[in-house]
């Protein structure tokens, strides 16, 4: 699995865990919905680390918690 796909999978996981949708995540994280939606749809493979940090803040977790998953460890970094 590519790293970007593993990150999408983790975002979807936390959306479900927090009973949130992308719009709510945008409001909580302060990231434009277009940025998150474009990444989640696969139209772009790039997500800046500071953007991911704000997403994690929207979920109320740390980057360490976000990356603590076997799917991240096993992803291919292309």
Buried (B, 14 or more C-beta within 10 A) or exposed (E): EEBBBBBBBBBEBBBEEBEBEBEEBBEBBEBEEEBBEBBBEEEEEEBEEEBBBBBBBBBEBEEEEBBEBEBBEEBEEE
